[in-house]
Amino acid sequence: MNAPSKSAGDTQATGVAQPRRPRLPGVNLLPPVARRHLRRQVLAVLSREAPAPDYDAPLGDPGLFGPDSVTWKIHADFPSMMAGGLASLMLQALHPLALAGVWDHSAFRSDTLGRLRNTTAFVGRTTYAPRAPAEAAIERVRVIHRTVRGSAPDGRAYSADDPHLLTWVHCAGCWCFLRAYERYCHAPIPPAMQHRYVAEMGRIAEALGARGVPTSVSGLDDFFVQVRPDLAFDARTHETLRVLGSIRLPIPFAGFSRDVFMGAATALLPPWALDLMGRTGLQRLRDRAAARALRCIAPSVRDAMAEGGLAWRACRRTGADYAALFRWDTA
């Protein structure tokens, strides 16, 4: 995704210079001072204590995907990635065995923001970092997964390196990121490019140990049909969504920002998931209102988060045109 690191800036990067103000989708409403202020606020949410890899070198290193990939395009849009990531977490929580690993072995409930930062960092590194740190990020997750195992409340055994559970988590993410981009980036993704995205992201899932990973959007839909009998909305799922919905963000107007993104994320979920969650008509109406609000503010957020972001720096490293990431006619 396109979240900047704390130290990111125009003076850091080397390589081919980028246009100072690329033309991005939507109307940019904020003056420069407001853009910088908004960017600092978002950084306060996403900042992590752990050192980040160098996204500026070595020059020419395309990482795992490269600038011609569909993954670089979709993950470059910050507002839709945030909404899609939250939607993915909600969807993943409907699988009792996948949720059991998070429930028993992570600090999600006590350090929700830290867990979200780790997930965001993994997506950013595997998408835009040079190949060596991207592969190192995958290996770190594989090592962690080997220790995550136990029994769910119903007695069934689970393991974080279970290929089926890894495929479930992967498919939930792919589906939500696709739907979020189309809804909040105001840019329909050509069907062939959607299939390419699913196939590209499948390489990360398989590197983590997933098997039978779908390679097309229709494959995602078929997988969801297959797995739906295993899903449930139980007490743990309810508590997980409550924790997500009450996260404390270190920014002004934190409650409003959280509610907009959470509602916009929920609005992305497929009808069968909303039915399983028991989402009422009034709640769905509020979700759609939040989705409209995000569509209104997304251009300003997108504009503020462009310069110095991970996608921006990866483009400078590879000599690619950052603005081209938002043009599907060049895909």
C-alpha positions as CSV (number, residue, x, y, z in Angstrom):
1,M,0.0,0.0,0.0
2,N,1.0,3.6,-0.3
3,A,1.6,4.5,3.4
4,P,4.8,6.5,3.8
5,S,7.4,5.6,6.3
6,K,8.4,8.1,8.9
7,S,11.6,9.0,7.2
8,A,10.3,9.1,3.7
9,G,10.8,12.2,1.7
10,D,11.9,13.6,-1.7
11,T,15.5,14.1,-0.6
12,Q,15.8,10.4,0.4
13,A,15.1,8.7,-2.9
14,T,17.4,8.4,-5.8
15,G,16.9,7.4,-9.3
16,V,14.5,8.8,-11.9
17,A,12.8,11.9,-10.7
18,Q,9.0,11.9,-10.3
19,P,6.6,14.7,-11.2
20,R,6.1,17.0,-8.2
21,R,2.3,16.8,-8.3
22,P,1.1,13.8,-10.2
23,R,-2.5,13.9,-11.5
24,L,-4.5,11.3,-9.4
25,P,-8.1,10.3,-9.6
26,G,-10.6,12.7,-8.1
27,V,-10.5,16.4,-7.2
28,N,-7.7,17.5,-4.8
29,L,-9.4,19.8,-2.4
30,L,-6.6,20.5,0.2
31,P,-4.0,23.2,0.0
32,P,-0.3,22.1,0.6
33,V,-0.3,22.9,4.3
34,A,-3.5,20.8,4.9
35,R,-2.0,18.0,2.8
36,R,1.1,17.9,5.0
37,H,-1.0,18.0,8.2
38,L,-3.2,15.1,7.0
39,R,-0.2,13.1,6.0
40,R,1.3,13.6,9.5
41,Q,-1.9,12.4,11.1
42,V,-2.0,9.2,9.1
43,L,1.6,8.6,9.8
44,A,0.8,8.8,13.5
45,V,-1.6,5.8,13.0
46,L,0.7,3.7,10.8
47,S,4.1,4.4,12.4
48,R,5.9,1.3,13.8
49,E,8.9,1.1,16.1
50,A,10.6,-1.7,14.1
51,P,13.0,-0.5,11.4
52,A,11.6,-0.5,7.9
53,P,13.6,-1.8,4.9
54,D,15.1,0.6,2.4
55,Y,12.6,1.1,-0.3
56,D,15.0,3.4,-2.3
57,A,17.7,0.9,-3.1
58,P,19.1,-1.1,-4.9
59,L,18.1,0.9,-8.0
60,G,16.2,-1.1,-10.6
61,D,15.2,-3.9,-8.1
62,P,11.5,-4.6,-9.0
63,G,10.8,-6.6,-5.9
64,L,8.4,-9.5,-6.1
65,F,6.0,-7.8,-8.6
66,G,7.4,-4.7,-10.3
67,P,5.8,-1.6,-11.8
68,D,4.0,-3.4,-14.6
69,S,2.1,-5.5,-12.2
70,V,-1.6,-5.1,-11.3
71,T,-0.7,-5.5,-7.6
72,W,1.3,-2.3,-7.7
73,K,-1.7,-0.4,-9.1
74,I,-4.3,-1.7,-6.7
75,H,-2.1,-1.4,-3.6
76,A,-1.1,2.2,-4.5
77,D,-4.5,3.6,-3.5
78,F,-4.3,4.3,0.2
79,P,-8.0,5.0,1.0
80,S,-9.2,1.8,-0.6
81,M,-6.4,-0.3,0.9
82,M,-7.3,0.9,4.4
83,A,-11.0,0.1,3.8
84,G,-10.2,-3.2,2.1
85,G,-7.9,-4.3,4.8
86,L,-10.5,-3.7,7.5
87,A,-13.1,-5.5,5.5
88,S,-10.7,-8.4,5.0
89,L,-10.1,-8.7,8.8
90,M,-13.9,-8.8,9.4
91,L,-14.4,-11.4,6.7
92,Q,-11.5,-13.6,8.0
93,A,-13.0,-13.5,11.5
94,L,-16.0,-15.5,10.3
95,H,-13.8,-18.6,10.1
96,P,-13.6,-20.1,13.7
97,L,-10.3,-21.8,13.1
98,A,-8.6,-18.8,11.5
99,L,-9.9,-16.6,14.3
100,A,-8.8,-19.1,17.0
101,G,-5.1,-18.6,16.0
102,V,-5.5,-14.8,16.3
103,W,-7.5,-15.1,19.6
104,D,-5.0,-17.4,21.3
105,H,-1.6,-16.3,20.0
106,S,-1.7,-12.5,19.2
107,A,-2.1,-9.2,21.1
108,F,-5.0,-8.2,18.9
109,R,-7.4,-7.5,21.7
110,S,-4.9,-5.6,23.9
111,D,-2.9,-4.0,21.1
112,T,-5.2,-3.7,18.2
113,L,-3.4,-0.9,16.5
114,G,-0.1,-2.7,16.7
115,R,-1.6,-5.8,15.0
116,L,-3.0,-3.6,12.3
117,R,0.4,-1.9,11.8
118,N,2.1,-5.3,11.5
119,T,-0.4,-6.4,8.8
120,T,-0.1,-3.1,6.9
121,A,3.7,-3.4,7.0
122,F,3.6,-7.0,5.6
123,V,1.5,-6.0,2.7
124,G,3.6,-2.9,2.0
125,R,6.9,-4.9,2.1
126,T,5.8,-7.8,0.0
127,T,4.3,-5.4,-2.6
128,Y,6.9,-2.5,-2.9
129,A,10.1,-3.5,-1.1
130,P,13.1,-4.8,-3.0
131,R,13.2,-8.6,-3.4
132,A,15.4,-9.5,-0.4
133,P,13.4,-7.7,2.3
134,A,10.2,-8.8,0.7
135,E,11.2,-12.5,0.9
136,A,12.5,-11.9,4.4
137,A,9.1,-10.6,5.5
138,I,7.5,-13.8,4.1
139,E,10.0,-16.0,5.9
140,R,9.4,-14.2,9.2
141,V,5.6,-14.9,8.9
142,R,6.3,-18.6,8.1
143,V,8.5,-18.9,11.2
144,I,5.7,-17.3,13.4
145,H,3.1,-19.5,11.9
146,R,4.9,-22.7,13.0
147,T,4.3,-21.8,16.6
148,V,0.6,-20.9,16.2
149,R,-1.4,-24.0,16.9
150,G,-4.0,-25.2,19.4
151,S,-7.7,-26.1,19.7
152,A,-10.8,-24.1,18.9
153,P,-13.6,-23.8,21.5
154,D,-15.4,-26.8,19.7
155,G,-12.3,-29.0,20.2
156,R,-11.1,-28.9,16.6
157,A,-7.3,-28.5,16.1
158,Y,-6.0,-25.5,14.2
159,S,-2.6,-24.5,12.9
160,A,-1.6,-21.2,11.3
161,D,0.3,-23.0,8.6
162,D,-2.7,-25.1,7.6
163,P,-2.9,-24.6,3.8
164,H,-6.7,-24.3,3.8
165,L,-6.7,-21.6,6.4
166,L,-3.9,-19.7,4.6
167,T,-6.0,-19.9,1.4
168,W,-9.0,-18.6,3.2
169,V,-7.1,-15.6,4.6
170,H,-5.6,-14.9,1.2
171,C,-8.9,-15.1,-0.7
172,A,-10.6,-12.8,1.8
173,G,-7.9,-10.2,1.3
174,C,-7.9,-10.4,-2.5
175,W,-11.6,-10.1,-2.7
176,C,-11.9,-7.1,-0.4
177,F,-9.0,-5.2,-1.9
178,L,-10.5,-5.6,-5.4
179,R,-13.9,-4.4,-4.3
180,A,-12.5,-1.5,-2.2
181,Y,-10.5,-0.2,-5.1
182,E,-13.4,-0.2,-7.5
183,R,-15.7,1.5,-5.0
184,Y,-13.4,4.1,-3.5
185,C,-10.9,4.8,-6.2
186,H,-13.7,5.5,-8.7
187,A,-11.9,3.3,-11.3
188,P,-13.4,0.1,-12.6
189,I,-10.7,-2.6,-12.9
190,P,-10.8,-4.4,-16.3
191,P,-11.9,-8.0,-15.8
192,A,-8.6,-9.3,-17.2
193,M,-6.7,-7.2,-14.8
194,Q,-8.7,-8.5,-11.9
195,H,-7.8,-12.0,-12.8
196,R,-4.1,-11.0,-13.1
197,Y,-4.3,-9.5,-9.6
198,V,-5.6,-12.7,-8.1
199,A,-3.0,-14.7,-9.9
200,E,-0.2,-12.3,-8.8
201,M,-1.2,-12.3,-5.2
202,G,-1.5,-16.0,-5.2
203,R,2.3,-16.2,-5.3
204,I,2.5,-14.6,-1.9
205,A,-0.1,-17.0,-0.5
206,E,1.7,-20.0,-1.9
207,A,5.0,-18.8,-0.5
208,L,3.4,-18.7,2.9
209,G,2.2,-22.3,2.4
210,A,-1.3,-22.0,0.9
211,R,-2.4,-24.6,-1.6
212,G,-5.1,-24.7,-4.3
213,V,-5.0,-21.0,-4.5
214,P,-7.5,-19.5,-6.9
215,T,-6.1,-17.8,-10.0
216,S,-9.1,-15.8,-11.1
217,V,-12.1,-13.8,-9.6
218,S,-14.4,-16.7,-10.5
219,G,-12.0,-19.0,-8.6
220,L,-12.4,-16.7,-5.5
221,D,-16.2,-17.0,-5.8
222,D,-16.0,-20.7,-6.1
223,F,-13.8,-20.9,-3.0
224,F,-16.2,-18.9,-1.0
225,V,-19.1,-21.2,-1.9
226,Q,-16.9,-24.1,-0.8
227,V,-16.0,-22.6,2.6
228,R,-19.2,-21.0,3.6
229,P,-20.5,-24.0,5.5
230,D,-17.5,-23.7,7.8
231,L,-18.1,-20.1,8.7
232,A,-19.9,-18.8,11.8
233,F,-20.7,-15.6,13.6
234,D,-20.1,-16.5,17.3
235,A,-19.2,-14.8,20.5
236,R,-15.5,-14.5,19.5
237,T,-16.4,-13.0,16.1
238,H,-18.7,-10.5,17.8
239,E,-16.0,-9.5,20.2
240,T,-13.4,-9.2,17.4
241,L,-15.6,-6.8,15.5
242,R,-16.4,-4.9,18.7
243,V,-12.7,-4.4,19.3
244,L,-12.1,-3.3,15.7
245,G,-15.0,-0.8,16.0
246,S,-13.7,0.7,19.2
247,I,-10.0,1.1,18.3
248,R,-8.4,4.3,19.6
249,L,-6.5,6.2,17.0
250,P,-3.8,8.8,17.9
251,I,-5.3,11.5,15.7
252,P,-7.8,14.4,16.1
253,F,-11.4,13.4,15.2
254,A,-10.4,9.8,15.8
255,G,-13.9,8.5,16.4
256,F,-15.2,10.0,13.2
257,S,-12.3,8.7,11.1
258,R,-12.6,5.2,12.6
259,D,-16.4,5.1,12.1
260,V,-16.1,6.2,8.4
261,F,-13.5,3.6,7.6
262,M,-15.2,0.8,9.6
263,G,-18.6,1.6,8.0
264,A,-17.0,1.9,4.5
265,A,-15.2,-1.4,5.1
266,T,-18.4,-3.2,6.2
267,A,-20.2,-1.9,3.1
268,L,-17.8,-3.9,1.0
269,L,-18.7,-7.3,2.5
270,P,-20.7,-9.7,0.3
271,P,-24.4,-10.0,1.2
272,W,-24.0,-13.6,2.5
273,A,-21.4,-12.3,5.0
274,L,-23.6,-9.5,6.2
275,D,-26.5,-11.9,6.6
276,L,-24.3,-14.2,8.7
277,M,-23.3,-11.3,10.9
278,G,-26.9,-10.4,11.4
279,R,-26.4,-6.9,10.0
280,T,-29.7,-5.0,10.3
281,G,-31.2,-2.9,7.6
282,L,-30.5,0.3,9.6
283,Q,-26.8,-0.8,10.1
284,R,-26.4,-1.4,6.4
285,L,-27.9,2.0,5.7
286,R,-25.3,3.6,8.0
287,D,-22.6,1.5,6.3
288,R,-23.6,2.9,2.9
289,A,-23.6,6.4,4.3
290,A,-20.0,5.8,5.6
291,A,-19.1,4.5,2.1
292,R,-20.4,7.7,0.5
293,A,-18.4,9.8,3.0
294,L,-15.2,7.9,2.2
295,R,-15.8,8.4,-1.5
296,C,-16.0,12.1,-0.8
297,I,-12.8,12.4,1.3
298,A,-10.8,9.7,-0.5
299,P,-9.3,12.1,-3.2
300,S,-7.9,14.4,-0.6
301,V,-6.4,11.5,1.4
302,R,-5.0,9.9,-1.7
303,D,-3.4,13.2,-2.7
304,A,-1.9,13.8,0.7
305,M,-0.4,10.3,0.9
306,A,1.2,10.2,-2.5
307,E,4.6,11.9,-2.2
308,G,7.1,9.9,-0.2
309,G,4.8,6.9,0.1
310,L,6.0,3.3,-0.5
311,A,4.6,3.1,-4.0
312,W,6.1,6.5,-4.8
313,R,9.5,5.4,-3.6
314,A,9.3,2.0,-5.4
315,C,8.6,3.9,-8.6
316,R,11.6,6.1,-8.1
317,R,13.7,3.0,-7.4
318,T,12.7,1.4,-10.6
319,G,12.4,4.5,-12.8
320,A,8.6,4.0,-13.2
321,D,6.0,6.7,-13.6
322,Y,4.0,6.9,-10.3
323,A,0.9,8.5,-11.9
324,A,0.8,5.6,-14.4
325,L,-0.2,3.4,-11.4
326,F,-3.6,5.1,-11.6
327,R,-4.2,4.6,-15.3
328,W,-5.6,1.3,-16.4
329,D,-5.2,2.1,-20.1
330,T,-1.5,1.4,-19.6
331,A,-1.9,-1.9,-17.8
